[in-house]
Amino acid sequence: MAFRAEQGRLFTRAEVQDILNVPADVRGGDWSTGYTEYEDEFFVFCNIGVAGRTGHDYNNHWENDVLVWSAKNGTHLGQPQIAKLLSGQFPVHIFYRSEDRSPFVYAGEGHPAQVDDVQPVRVHWSFGQVATPEVTALVEALQANGFSLDAPGVHTQRATLGALTVYVKRLTNSYPLVIAPEWEEQHTKLVAVGGRRPASRFYYHNSTMRSFPKRLHGGNEEIPYGIDFGFDTLADLSNFLDVLTGTPLPPPTPAEETQQIDPKTETEVTRAARLGQQKFRQALLDRYKGRCVLTGINMPEVLRASHIKPWKDAEGHERLDPDNGLLLAVQVDVLFDQALISFDDEGRLLASPRLSDEILRSFGLTRLMRLNAPLTAGNRSYLELHRAVWKDA
């Protein structure tokens, strides 16, 4: 009988065998060693981040919604069983767990989105190839608004309207629409018309969004990034798309800017500094999730990437070091830049005697405030220098 189950349900190997009515005399062998084939269906059992019972510890891991999985030692693409496993003609049921001897989570039927020709064979399994209702509604809304859509990929689908490009996340139930990071300055307006944002980060990264600019993000190579949104209702989605299509297009990406600037009027030094400033700001927006680190204001339009050690005094690497920066609301940035305020190593606000309580209140501050994000060791080192100037202000 064919195996059917809901994604997310827990199973032991024995329970899967019971559902399939596997005879007792064939329940050993491959059923206990990673994956097996039974009646033209494959069953993959894998550990994530922990060695299995056989002692093998493969680098199985999740990359967003894709499971990167290694087959048994010694496997290669020329083997008949591996070819059958990857053919797409037979269901491949995948189960995973993060603790040895605990039940497995049923991830669903896997589809080989990418196969690496290494030994052992490494497969990138994707799940849920049928778009969720949220994704389907988004695609239909984009088409209704005149967007042209590329063929869907495993991870994303590109949609264009003139010079405007957005991406649809294919394997998600939340925040399915990704727009270019240049829309950052209209972030508040986009949220006000119904766009929801994840609280855990400011930018979304995915290597398939090739039309978007790139940045370093936890790896050795730059990766495309954007700002992702979700919507509670179709009306919110409609209002959001009205803003995207009705507002003048955002500023060009850094790559486009360099093409439009006359090289006779911009030196290499000036160009590098300008692009470096953009990356510095983007790094702080990401680190502080688009909020002023002191007041919590989440309007990127009024936030400044403040240097702790001033640009004019900093060495080259210090100017672009995110540890030498704090994301501050514009009125706080002015005070910080003039060394009228600073912060101690615990993030507590230090105010110059020149600032009375009344003046502080007019800026929306009090002497009891402190930074709402922990300081790094690098932050503390730079702040030590800043406090020396603050004492003399």
C-alpha positions as CSV (number, residue, x, y, z in Angstrom):
1,M,0.0,0.0,0.0
2,A,1.2,3.6,-0.7
3,F,2.4,5.6,2.2
4,R,0.3,8.7,3.1
5,A,0.8,11.0,6.1
6,E,0.6,14.7,7.1
7,Q,3.8,16.7,7.1
8,G,5.2,17.3,10.6
9,R,3.8,14.1,12.1
10,L,6.2,12.0,14.3
11,F,7.0,8.4,13.4
12,T,9.4,5.7,14.5
13,R,10.7,3.3,11.8
14,A,8.5,0.6,13.2
15,E,5.4,2.7,12.9
16,V,6.1,3.4,9.3
17,Q,6.6,-0.3,8.7
18,D,3.3,-1.0,10.5
19,I,1.4,1.4,8.2
20,L,2.9,-0.4,5.2
21,N,2.3,-3.9,6.6
22,V,6.0,-4.7,6.1
23,P,6.5,-8.5,6.9
24,A,8.6,-9.1,10.0
25,D,11.3,-11.0,8.1
26,V,12.2,-8.0,6.0
27,R,12.1,-5.3,8.7
28,G,15.8,-5.3,9.3
29,G,18.6,-4.5,6.9
30,D,18.3,-1.2,5.1
31,W,15.3,-0.1,7.2
32,S,17.8,0.6,10.0
33,T,20.5,2.2,7.9
34,G,19.4,5.5,6.5
35,Y,17.2,4.7,3.5
36,T,15.4,1.9,1.9
37,E,13.3,1.0,-1.1
38,Y,9.9,-0.8,-0.5
39,E,7.3,-1.5,-3.2
40,D,8.5,1.3,-5.5
41,E,8.7,3.9,-2.8
42,F,11.8,5.2,-1.0
43,F,12.0,6.0,2.7
44,V,14.8,8.2,3.9
45,F,15.6,8.5,7.6
46,C,18.2,11.1,8.5
47,N,19.7,12.8,11.5
48,I,20.4,16.5,11.5
49,G,23.4,17.6,13.5
50,V,23.9,14.3,15.3
51,A,25.5,11.0,14.5
52,G,23.2,8.0,13.7
53,R,23.2,4.6,15.3
54,T,25.8,3.3,12.9
55,G,28.3,6.0,14.0
56,H,28.2,7.9,10.7
57,D,27.8,11.7,11.1
58,Y,26.9,13.2,7.8
59,N,26.6,17.0,7.2
60,N,22.8,16.9,6.8
61,H,21.3,20.3,7.4
62,W,18.5,22.7,6.4
63,E,19.0,25.6,4.1
64,N,15.8,27.6,4.5
65,D,13.2,25.1,3.3
66,V,15.6,22.8,1.6
67,L,17.2,19.7,3.2
68,V,20.8,19.1,2.2
69,W,21.3,15.3,2.6
70,S,24.2,12.9,2.0
71,A,23.5,9.3,0.9
72,K,25.5,6.3,2.2
73,N,29.3,6.2,2.1
74,G,30.6,5.1,-1.3
75,T,27.5,6.1,-3.3
76,H,27.9,7.7,-6.7
77,L,25.6,8.8,-9.5
78,G,26.3,5.8,-11.6
79,Q,24.6,3.3,-9.2
80,P,21.2,2.0,-10.3
81,Q,19.5,2.6,-6.9
82,I,20.7,6.2,-6.7
83,A,19.6,6.8,-10.3
84,K,16.1,5.4,-9.4
85,L,16.0,7.4,-6.2
86,L,16.7,10.6,-8.1
87,S,14.6,9.8,-11.2
88,G,11.4,11.6,-10.0
89,Q,9.4,8.5,-11.0
90,F,9.0,7.1,-7.5
91,P,7.9,8.8,-4.3
92,V,10.7,9.6,-1.8
93,H,9.4,10.0,1.7
94,I,11.8,11.9,4.0
95,F,12.0,11.7,7.8
96,Y,14.4,13.7,10.0
97,R,15.3,14.2,13.6
98,S,17.8,16.2,15.6
99,E,18.3,13.8,18.5
100,D,19.3,10.2,18.2
101,R,16.8,7.6,19.3
102,S,13.9,10.1,19.2
103,P,11.0,9.8,16.7
104,F,11.4,11.2,13.2
105,V,9.5,14.1,11.8
106,Y,7.9,13.5,8.4
107,A,9.1,16.2,6.1
108,G,7.0,15.0,3.2
109,E,7.8,13.8,-0.3
110,G,11.1,15.1,-1.4
111,H,12.0,16.4,-4.8
112,P,15.7,16.6,-5.9
113,A,16.1,20.3,-6.5
114,Q,19.9,20.0,-6.8
115,V,22.2,16.9,-7.0
116,D,25.9,17.3,-6.3
117,D,28.2,14.8,-8.1
118,V,30.3,13.9,-5.1
119,Q,30.9,10.8,-3.0
120,P,28.8,10.1,-1.1
121,V,26.1,11.6,-3.3
122,R,24.6,14.9,-1.9
123,V,21.0,15.9,-2.7
124,H,19.2,19.1,-2.0
125,W,15.6,18.0,-1.3
126,S,12.7,20.5,-1.6
127,F,9.2,19.9,-0.4
128,G,5.7,21.2,-1.1
129,Q,6.2,22.0,-4.8
130,V,2.5,22.9,-5.0
131,A,2.2,26.6,-4.1
132,T,0.5,27.4,-0.9
133,P,-2.8,29.4,-1.0
134,E,-0.9,32.5,0.0
135,V,1.6,32.2,-2.8
136,T,-1.1,31.4,-5.3
137,A,-3.0,34.5,-4.3
138,L,0.1,36.6,-4.6
139,V,0.9,35.3,-8.0
140,E,-2.7,36.0,-9.2
141,A,-2.6,39.5,-7.7
142,L,0.7,40.3,-9.5
143,Q,-0.7,39.1,-12.8
144,A,-3.8,41.2,-12.3
145,N,-1.6,44.2,-11.7
146,G,0.2,43.7,-15.0
147,F,3.4,41.9,-13.8
148,S,5.0,39.4,-16.1
149,L,6.1,36.2,-14.3
150,D,9.0,34.0,-15.1
151,A,8.6,30.2,-14.8
152,P,8.7,29.3,-11.1
153,G,11.9,28.0,-9.7
154,V,12.3,25.8,-6.7
155,H,12.9,28.7,-4.3
156,T,11.6,31.8,-6.0
157,Q,9.7,33.2,-9.0
158,R,10.7,36.5,-10.6
159,A,8.0,39.0,-11.6
160,T,8.6,42.2,-13.5
161,L,6.6,45.3,-14.4
162,G,8.7,47.7,-16.5
163,A,11.8,48.4,-14.5
164,L,10.3,47.1,-11.3
165,T,11.3,43.6,-10.2
166,V,10.0,41.6,-7.2
167,Y,10.3,37.9,-6.2
168,V,7.8,35.4,-4.9
169,K,9.0,32.8,-2.4
170,R,7.6,29.5,-3.5
171,L,8.1,27.4,-0.4
172,T,6.6,29.5,2.4
173,N,3.4,30.4,4.1
174,S,4.6,33.7,5.4
175,Y,6.3,36.8,4.0
176,P,6.1,35.5,0.4
177,L,6.8,38.8,-1.5
178,V,10.4,40.1,-1.7
179,I,11.1,43.6,-2.9
180,A,14.5,45.2,-3.6
181,P,16.4,46.8,-0.7
182,E,16.2,50.2,-2.3
183,W,12.6,50.4,-1.1
184,E,14.0,50.7,2.5
185,E,13.2,54.4,2.6
186,Q,9.5,53.7,2.0
187,H,9.4,50.9,4.5
188,T,7.1,52.7,6.9
189,K,4.6,53.5,4.2
190,L,4.6,49.9,3.0
191,V,3.9,48.7,6.5
192,A,1.2,51.3,7.0
193,V,-0.8,50.0,4.0
194,G,-0.8,46.4,5.3
195,G,2.6,44.8,4.7
196,R,3.8,42.6,7.6
197,R,7.5,42.1,8.4
198,P,9.3,39.4,10.3
199,A,10.5,40.6,13.7
200,S,13.7,38.5,13.6
201,R,15.5,40.3,10.8
202,F,15.4,43.2,8.3
203,Y,16.7,41.6,5.1
204,Y,15.9,38.3,3.4
205,H,18.7,36.5,1.5
206,N,18.4,34.0,-1.4
207,S,20.9,33.1,-4.1
208,T,18.2,32.8,-6.7
209,M,17.2,36.5,-6.6
210,R,19.7,37.4,-9.2
211,S,18.2,40.8,-10.2
212,F,18.8,42.1,-6.7
213,P,22.0,43.6,-5.3
214,K,24.3,41.4,-3.2
215,R,26.0,41.6,0.2
216,L,28.0,39.4,2.5
217,H,25.8,37.5,4.9
218,G,27.3,34.8,7.1
219,G,29.4,33.3,4.3
220,N,32.5,33.9,2.2
221,E,30.5,35.0,-0.9
222,E,28.0,37.8,-1.4
223,I,24.4,36.8,-1.8
224,P,21.3,38.7,-3.2
225,Y,19.1,40.2,-0.7
226,G,15.8,42.1,-0.4
227,I,13.0,43.0,2.0
228,D,10.2,40.4,2.4
229,F,6.6,41.1,3.3
230,G,3.4,39.1,4.2
231,F,-0.2,40.1,4.1
232,D,-3.2,39.4,6.4
233,T,-5.9,40.1,3.7
234,L,-6.2,40.4,0.0
235,A,-7.1,44.1,0.6
236,D,-3.7,44.6,2.3
237,L,-1.9,42.9,-0.6
238,S,-3.8,45.1,-3.1
239,N,-3.0,48.3,-1.2
240,F,0.7,47.2,-1.1
241,L,0.9,46.6,-4.8
242,D,-0.8,50.0,-5.4
243,V,2.2,51.6,-3.6
244,L,4.7,49.6,-5.5
245,T,3.2,50.3,-8.9
246,G,2.0,53.8,-8.2
247,T,5.0,55.3,-6.5
248,P,8.0,56.5,-8.6
249,L,10.5,53.8,-8.8
250,P,13.1,53.7,-6.0
251,P,16.7,54.8,-6.5
252,P,18.8,52.6,-8.8
253,T,21.0,49.8,-7.3
254,P,24.6,50.6,-6.6
255,A,25.6,48.8,-9.8
256,E,23.2,51.0,-11.9
257,E,24.5,54.1,-10.1
258,T,28.0,53.5,-11.1
259,Q,27.0,53.2,-14.8
260,Q,25.1,56.6,-14.6
261,I,27.9,58.5,-12.9
262,D,30.4,60.3,-15.1
263,P,33.8,58.8,-14.3
264,K,35.3,62.2,-15.0
265,T,33.6,63.7,-12.0
266,E,33.9,60.8,-9.6
267,T,37.3,59.4,-8.5
268,E,37.8,55.8,-7.5
269,V,38.3,56.9,-3.9
270,T,35.0,58.8,-3.9
271,R,33.1,55.9,-5.5
272,A,34.5,53.4,-3.1
273,A,33.5,55.6,-0.1
274,R,30.0,56.0,-1.4
275,L,29.4,52.3,-2.0
276,G,31.0,51.5,1.3
277,Q,28.7,53.8,3.2
278,Q,25.7,52.1,1.6
279,K,27.0,48.7,2.8
280,F,27.7,50.1,6.2
281,R,24.1,51.3,6.6
282,Q,22.7,48.0,5.3
283,A,24.7,46.1,7.8
284,L,23.4,48.2,10.7
285,L,19.8,47.9,9.4
286,D,20.2,44.2,9.4
287,R,21.9,44.0,12.8
288,Y,19.3,46.2,14.5
289,K,16.3,44.9,12.5
290,G,15.5,48.3,11.1
291,R,15.0,50.0,14.6
292,C,16.8,52.8,16.4
293,V,18.9,51.0,18.9
294,L,18.0,53.6,21.6
295,T,14.4,54.7,21.0
296,G,13.1,51.7,19.1
297,I,11.7,53.8,16.2
298,N,11.3,51.6,13.2
299,M,11.1,54.1,10.4
300,P,14.2,53.5,8.2
301,E,13.5,56.9,6.5
302,V,14.5,58.7,9.7
303,L,17.3,56.4,10.9
304,R,21.0,57.2,10.5
305,A,24.0,54.8,10.4
306,S,26.0,56.7,13.0
307,H,29.8,56.2,13.3
308,I,31.0,55.8,16.9
309,K,34.6,56.8,15.9
310,P,33.9,59.6,13.4
311,W,34.6,59.0,9.7
312,K,37.2,61.7,9.6
313,D,39.2,60.2,12.4
314,A,38.8,56.5,11.4
315,E,41.2,54.3,9.5
316,G,39.9,52.7,6.3
317,H,38.7,49.4,7.8
318,E,37.2,51.2,10.8
319,R,34.9,53.3,8.5
320,L,33.1,50.3,7.2
321,D,33.2,48.1,10.4
322,P,29.6,47.5,11.6
323,D,31.0,47.5,15.2
324,N,31.9,51.1,14.7
325,G,28.2,52.0,14.1
326,L,24.9,52.4,15.8
327,L,21.5,52.7,14.1
328,L,20.0,55.9,15.6
329,A,17.0,58.1,15.0
330,V,18.0,61.3,13.3
331,Q,17.5,63.5,16.5
332,V,19.6,61.0,18.5
333,D,22.3,60.9,15.8
334,V,22.7,64.6,16.0
335,L,23.4,64.5,19.8
336,F,25.7,61.5,19.4
337,D,27.6,63.0,16.6
338,Q,28.2,66.2,18.6
339,A,29.3,64.0,21.6
340,L,26.5,65.5,23.7
341,I,25.5,61.9,24.6
342,S,27.3,58.6,24.7
343,F,26.8,55.2,26.2
344,D,28.6,53.1,28.8
345,D,29.7,49.5,28.4
346,E,26.2,48.3,29.5
347,G,24.5,50.6,27.0
348,R,23.2,53.1,29.5
349,L,22.7,56.7,28.2
350,L,25.3,59.2,29.3
351,A,24.2,62.8,28.8
352,S,26.3,65.9,28.8
353,P,25.7,68.4,31.7
354,R,24.8,70.8,29.0
355,L,21.6,68.9,28.3
356,S,19.0,69.6,30.9
357,D,16.2,67.1,31.6
358,E,13.9,69.5,29.7
359,I,16.1,69.5,26.7
360,L,16.4,65.7,26.8
361,R,12.6,65.3,26.9
362,S,12.3,67.6,23.9
363,F,14.4,65.0,22.1
364,G,12.3,62.2,23.4
365,L,15.0,61.0,25.8
366,T,15.5,60.5,29.5
367,R,18.7,59.9,31.5
368,L,17.4,56.4,32.4
369,M,17.3,55.1,28.9
370,R,19.7,52.4,27.6
371,L,20.3,50.7,24.3
372,N,17.8,47.9,23.5
373,A,20.4,45.6,21.9
374,P,23.6,44.2,23.4
375,L,26.9,45.8,22.7
376,T,29.6,43.8,21.0
377,A,33.2,43.8,22.1
378,G,33.9,46.0,19.1
379,N,31.2,48.4,20.0
380,R,32.7,48.8,23.5
381,S,36.1,49.4,22.2
382,Y,34.9,52.2,19.9
383,L,32.7,53.7,22.6
384,E,35.6,54.0,25.0
385,L,37.1,56.4,22.5
386,H,33.7,58.2,22.0
387,R,33.3,58.7,25.8
388,A,36.7,60.5,25.9
389,V,35.3,63.1,23.5
390,W,31.9,63.1,25.3
391,K,33.5,64.1,28.6
392,D,34.9,67.2,27.0
393,A,31.8,68.2,25.1
